[in-house]
Amino acid sequence: MRDLIRQIFPEIMEKMFFMVPEELEGGTLMPRGDFVAEITLQGEREITVRILVPESLASAMAKNLLPDEEPSGERLKDILKELANMLGGNLIVSLGSGWKLGLPRVYEGVEAFGLIGGIEPALEYDIDGEPLAIYLEE
Protein backbone atom coordinates (compact mmCIF):
# COMPACT_ATOMS: atom_id res chain seq x y z
CA MET A 1 0.00 0.00 0.00
CA ARG A 2 2.83 2.35 0.86
CA ASP A 3 4.38 1.89 -2.60
CA LEU A 4 1.03 2.57 -4.28
CA ILE A 5 0.61 5.79 -2.31
CA ARG A 6 4.21 6.74 -3.17
CA GLN A 7 3.25 6.50 -6.88
CA ILE A 8 -0.19 8.13 -6.66
CA PHE A 9 0.10 10.93 -4.11
CA PRO A 10 2.72 13.15 -5.83
CA GLU A 11 0.74 13.00 -9.07
CA ILE A 12 -2.43 14.17 -7.30
CA MET A 13 -0.59 17.05 -5.63
CA GLU A 14 0.98 18.15 -8.92
CA LYS A 15 -2.19 17.93 -11.03
CA MET A 16 -4.68 19.21 -8.49
CA PHE A 17 -2.72 21.76 -6.47
CA PHE A 18 0.30 22.55 -8.69
CA MET A 19 2.67 21.53 -5.89
CA VAL A 20 5.62 19.15 -6.03
CA PRO A 21 6.00 16.99 -2.94
CA GLU A 22 9.52 15.87 -2.07
CA GLU A 23 9.56 12.58 -0.19
CA LEU A 24 11.53 12.63 3.02
CA GLU A 25 13.37 9.55 4.17
CA GLY A 26 14.02 9.14 7.84
CA GLY A 27 11.58 11.87 8.82
CA THR A 28 13.79 14.92 8.56
CA LEU A 29 10.90 17.32 9.23
CA MET A 30 8.98 17.23 12.48
CA PRO A 31 5.43 16.11 11.61
CA ARG A 32 2.99 18.83 12.56
CA GLY A 33 -0.45 19.68 11.42
CA ASP A 34 -3.74 21.24 12.20
CA PHE A 35 -5.89 18.89 10.10
CA VAL A 36 -6.09 15.16 9.47
CA ALA A 37 -7.93 14.10 6.32
CA GLU A 38 -9.08 10.48 6.44
CA ILE A 39 -10.48 7.95 3.98
CA THR A 40 -11.25 4.25 4.49
CA LEU A 41 -10.93 1.55 1.85
CA GLN A 42 -13.01 -1.58 2.41
CA GLY A 43 -12.28 -4.84 0.64
CA GLU A 44 -10.57 -8.06 1.66
CA ARG A 45 -9.45 -5.99 4.66
CA GLU A 46 -10.09 -2.45 5.87
CA ILE A 47 -7.42 0.19 5.33
CA THR A 48 -7.59 3.73 6.69
CA VAL A 49 -5.39 6.40 5.14
CA ARG A 50 -4.81 9.60 7.13
CA ILE A 51 -3.08 12.73 5.85
CA LEU A 52 -1.68 15.19 8.40
CA VAL A 53 -1.64 18.73 6.97
CA PRO A 54 -0.65 22.05 8.58
CA GLU A 55 -3.19 24.85 8.13
CA SER A 56 -0.64 26.95 6.21
CA LEU A 57 -0.20 24.17 3.62
CA ALA A 58 -3.96 23.61 3.39
CA SER A 59 -4.37 27.36 2.72
CA ALA A 60 -1.70 27.28 -0.01
CA MET A 61 -3.40 24.26 -1.60
CA ALA A 62 -6.74 26.09 -1.53
CA LYS A 63 -5.26 29.21 -3.12
CA ASN A 64 -3.71 27.13 -5.91
CA LEU A 65 -6.96 25.26 -6.54
CA LEU A 66 -9.28 28.27 -6.17
CA PRO A 67 -7.18 31.39 -6.85
CA ASP A 68 -10.15 33.81 -6.79
CA GLU A 69 -11.39 32.68 -3.39
CA GLU A 70 -10.16 33.38 0.13
CA PRO A 71 -10.31 30.00 1.86
CA SER A 72 -12.30 29.72 5.08
CA GLY A 73 -12.14 26.94 7.69
CA GLU A 74 -14.96 24.94 6.12
CA ARG A 75 -13.59 25.43 2.61
CA LEU A 76 -10.18 24.14 3.74
CA LYS A 77 -11.87 21.05 5.13
CA ASP A 78 -13.73 20.51 1.85
CA ILE A 79 -10.47 20.71 -0.09
CA LEU A 80 -8.77 18.24 2.25
CA LYS A 81 -11.75 15.88 1.92
CA GLU A 82 -11.31 16.08 -1.83
CA LEU A 83 -7.59 15.27 -1.48
CA ALA A 84 -8.43 12.20 0.63
CA ASN A 85 -11.16 11.20 -1.85
CA MET A 86 -8.80 11.52 -4.83
CA LEU A 87 -6.11 9.45 -3.10
CA GLY A 88 -8.63 6.82 -2.02
CA GLY A 89 -10.25 6.65 -5.44
CA ASN A 90 -6.93 6.18 -7.18
CA LEU A 91 -5.95 3.47 -4.68
CA ILE A 92 -9.24 1.63 -5.32
CA VAL A 93 -8.58 1.69 -9.07
CA SER A 94 -5.11 0.23 -8.49
CA LEU A 95 -6.35 -2.43 -6.05
CA GLY A 96 -9.05 -3.69 -8.41
CA SER A 97 -12.63 -4.80 -7.98
CA GLY A 98 -13.98 -5.80 -4.63
CA TRP A 99 -12.94 -2.57 -2.91
CA LYS A 100 -15.25 0.21 -1.75
CA LEU A 101 -14.42 3.75 -0.78
CA GLY A 102 -15.72 5.24 2.45
CA LEU A 103 -16.64 8.87 2.91
CA PRO A 104 -13.76 11.29 3.50
CA ARG A 105 -13.55 13.03 6.86
CA VAL A 106 -11.46 15.84 8.25
CA TYR A 107 -10.51 16.27 11.88
CA GLU A 108 -8.76 19.24 13.43
CA GLY A 109 -6.85 20.22 16.52
CA VAL A 110 -6.75 17.83 19.45
CA GLU A 111 -9.15 15.44 17.73
CA ALA A 112 -6.76 15.17 14.77
CA PHE A 113 -3.75 14.44 16.94
CA GLY A 114 -5.69 11.80 18.83
CA LEU A 115 -5.91 9.80 15.60
CA ILE A 116 -2.18 9.77 14.92
CA GLY A 117 -0.65 10.02 18.37
CA GLY A 118 2.14 7.49 18.83
CA ILE A 119 1.92 6.19 15.25
CA GLU A 120 4.83 6.46 12.82
CA PRO A 121 3.97 7.94 9.41
CA ALA A 122 4.15 5.60 6.42
CA LEU A 123 5.35 8.47 4.19
CA GLU A 124 6.50 12.02 4.82
CA TYR A 125 6.82 14.86 2.35
CA ASP A 126 8.18 18.38 2.20
CA ILE A 127 5.86 20.54 0.09
CA ASP A 128 7.17 24.05 -0.39
CA GLY A 129 8.89 23.89 3.01
CA GLU A 130 5.80 22.52 4.76
CA PRO A 131 5.58 18.99 6.21
CA LEU A 132 2.86 16.54 5.22
CA ALA A 133 2.64 13.03 6.64
CA ILE A 134 0.58 10.04 5.52
CA TYR A 135 -0.44 7.34 7.99
CA LEU A 136 -1.78 3.87 7.24
CA GLU A 137 -3.91 1.72 9.53
CA GLU A 138 -4.72 -1.81 8.46
HUBEL-V712751 format. One record per residue. N is the residue number from 0. RES is the residue in one small letter. SS is DSSP state (A for helix, B for strand, O for the rest). PHI is phi in radians with two decimals (999 if undefined). BURIAL is I if it has 9 or more other ideal C-beta (glycine too) atoms within 8 Angstrom, else O. Layout:
BEGIN
n=N res=RES ss=SS phi=PHI burial=BURIAL
n=N res=RES ss=SS phi=PHI burial=BURIAL
END
This chain:
BEGIN
n=0 res=m ss=O phi=999 burial=I
n=1 res=r ss=A phi=-1.04 burial=O
n=2 res=d ss=A phi=-1.16 burial=O
n=3 res=l ss=A phi=-1.11 burial=I
n=4 res=i ss=A phi=-1.10 burial=I
n=5 res=r ss=A phi=-1.01 burial=I
n=6 res=q ss=A phi=-1.38 burial=O
n=7 res=i ss=A phi=-1.46 burial=I
n=8 res=f ss=A phi=-1.02 burial=I
n=9 res=p ss=A phi=-1.03 burial=I
n=10 res=e ss=A phi=-1.13 burial=O
n=11 res=i ss=A phi=-1.10 burial=I
n=12 res=m ss=A phi=-1.10 burial=I
n=13 res=e ss=A phi=-1.22 burial=I
n=14 res=k ss=A phi=-1.29 burial=O
n=15 res=m ss=A phi=-1.55 burial=I
n=16 res=f ss=A phi=-2.07 burial=I
n=17 res=f ss=O phi=1.02 burial=O
n=18 res=m ss=O phi=-2.20 burial=I
n=19 res=v ss=O phi=-1.93 burial=O
n=20 res=p ss=O phi=-1.38 burial=I
n=21 res=e ss=B phi=-1.88 burial=O
n=22 res=e ss=B phi=-1.21 burial=I
n=23 res=l ss=B phi=-1.80 burial=I
n=24 res=e ss=O phi=-1.91 burial=O
n=25 res=g ss=O phi=1.45 burial=O
n=26 res=g ss=O phi=1.04 burial=O
n=27 res=t ss=O phi=-1.33 burial=O
n=28 res=l ss=O phi=-1.82 burial=O
n=29 res=m ss=O phi=-1.27 burial=O
n=30 res=p ss=O phi=-1.06 burial=I
n=31 res=r ss=O phi=-2.56 burial=O
n=32 res=g ss=O phi=-3.14 burial=I
n=33 res=d ss=O phi=-1.87 burial=I
n=34 res=f ss=B phi=-2.25 burial=I
n=35 res=v ss=B phi=-2.20 burial=I
n=36 res=a ss=B phi=-1.64 burial=I
n=37 res=e ss=B phi=-2.33 burial=I
n=38 res=i ss=B phi=-2.50 burial=I
n=39 res=t ss=B phi=-1.99 burial=I
n=40 res=l ss=B phi=-1.90 burial=I
n=41 res=q ss=B phi=-2.09 burial=O
n=42 res=g ss=O phi=-2.79 burial=I
n=43 res=e ss=O phi=-1.11 burial=O
n=44 res=r ss=O phi=-2.61 burial=O
n=45 res=e ss=B phi=-1.87 burial=O
n=46 res=i ss=B phi=-2.20 burial=I
n=47 res=t ss=B phi=-1.95 burial=I
n=48 res=v ss=B phi=-1.91 burial=I
n=49 res=r ss=B phi=-2.15 burial=I
n=50 res=i ss=B phi=-2.10 burial=I
n=51 res=l ss=B phi=-1.58 burial=I
n=52 res=v ss=B phi=-2.31 burial=I
n=53 res=p ss=O phi=-1.21 burial=I
n=54 res=e ss=A phi=-1.03 burial=I
n=55 res=s ss=A phi=-1.11 burial=O
n=56 res=l ss=A phi=-1.25 burial=I
n=57 res=a ss=A phi=-1.03 burial=I
n=58 res=s ss=A phi=-1.14 burial=I
n=59 res=a ss=A phi=-1.12 burial=I
n=60 res=m ss=A phi=-1.09 burial=I
n=61 res=a ss=A phi=-1.10 burial=I
n=62 res=k ss=A phi=-1.14 burial=I
n=63 res=n ss=A phi=-1.24 burial=I
n=64 res=l ss=A phi=-1.36 burial=I
n=65 res=l ss=O phi=-2.25 burial=I
n=66 res=p ss=O phi=-1.11 burial=O
n=67 res=d ss=O phi=-1.63 burial=O
n=68 res=e ss=O phi=-2.19 burial=O
n=69 res=e ss=O phi=-1.57 burial=O
n=70 res=p ss=O phi=-1.23 burial=I
n=71 res=s ss=O phi=-1.76 burial=O
n=72 res=g ss=A phi=-1.00 burial=O
n=73 res=e ss=A phi=-1.20 burial=O
n=74 res=r ss=A phi=-1.16 burial=I
n=75 res=l ss=A phi=-1.05 burial=I
n=76 res=k ss=A phi=-1.09 burial=I
n=77 res=d ss=A phi=-1.07 burial=O
n=78 res=i ss=A phi=-1.18 burial=I
n=79 res=l ss=A phi=-1.21 burial=I
n=80 res=k ss=A phi=-1.09 burial=I
n=81 res=e ss=A phi=-1.15 burial=I
n=82 res=l ss=A phi=-1.04 burial=I
n=83 res=a ss=A phi=-1.08 burial=I
n=84 res=n ss=A phi=-1.11 burial=I
n=85 res=m ss=A phi=-1.12 burial=I
n=86 res=l ss=A phi=-1.11 burial=I
n=87 res=g ss=A phi=-1.07 burial=I
n=88 res=g ss=A phi=-1.08 burial=I
n=89 res=n ss=A phi=-1.17 burial=I
n=90 res=l ss=A phi=-1.13 burial=I
n=91 res=i ss=A phi=-1.04 burial=I
n=92 res=v ss=A phi=-1.04 burial=O
n=93 res=s ss=A phi=-1.22 burial=O
n=94 res=l ss=A phi=-1.36 burial=I
n=95 res=g ss=O phi=1.71 burial=O
n=96 res=s ss=O phi=-1.17 burial=O
n=97 res=g ss=O phi=1.65 burial=O
n=98 res=w ss=O phi=-1.95 burial=I
n=99 res=k ss=B phi=-2.16 burial=O
n=100 res=l ss=B phi=-1.80 burial=I
n=101 res=g ss=O phi=-1.36 burial=I
n=102 res=l ss=O phi=-1.44 burial=O
n=103 res=p ss=O phi=-1.27 burial=I
n=104 res=r ss=B phi=-2.35 burial=I
n=105 res=v ss=B phi=-2.30 burial=I
n=106 res=y ss=B phi=-2.03 burial=I
n=107 res=e ss=B phi=-2.41 burial=I
n=108 res=g ss=A phi=1.08 burial=O
n=109 res=v ss=A phi=-1.05 burial=O
n=110 res=e ss=A phi=-1.05 burial=O
n=111 res=a ss=A phi=-1.12 burial=I
n=112 res=f ss=A phi=-1.20 burial=I
n=113 res=g ss=A phi=-1.12 burial=O
n=114 res=l ss=A phi=-1.31 burial=I
n=115 res=i ss=A phi=-2.04 burial=I
n=116 res=g ss=O phi=-1.00 burial=O
n=117 res=g ss=O phi=1.37 burial=O
n=118 res=i ss=O phi=-1.83 burial=O
n=119 res=e ss=O phi=-1.41 burial=O
n=120 res=p ss=O phi=-1.17 burial=I
n=121 res=a ss=O phi=-1.33 burial=I
n=122 res=l ss=B phi=-2.50 burial=I
n=123 res=e ss=B phi=-2.30 burial=I
n=124 res=y ss=B phi=-2.31 burial=I
n=125 res=d ss=B phi=-1.89 burial=I
n=126 res=i ss=B phi=-2.15 burial=I
n=127 res=d ss=O phi=0.94 burial=O
n=128 res=g ss=O phi=1.44 burial=O
n=129 res=e ss=B phi=-1.89 burial=I
n=130 res=p ss=B phi=-1.46 burial=I
n=131 res=l ss=B phi=-2.45 burial=I
n=132 res=a ss=B phi=-2.19 burial=I
n=133 res=i ss=B phi=-2.05 burial=I
n=134 res=y ss=B phi=-2.03 burial=I
n=135 res=l ss=B phi=-2.10 burial=I
n=136 res=e ss=B phi=-2.27 burial=O
n=137 res=e ss=O phi=-2.06 burial=O
END
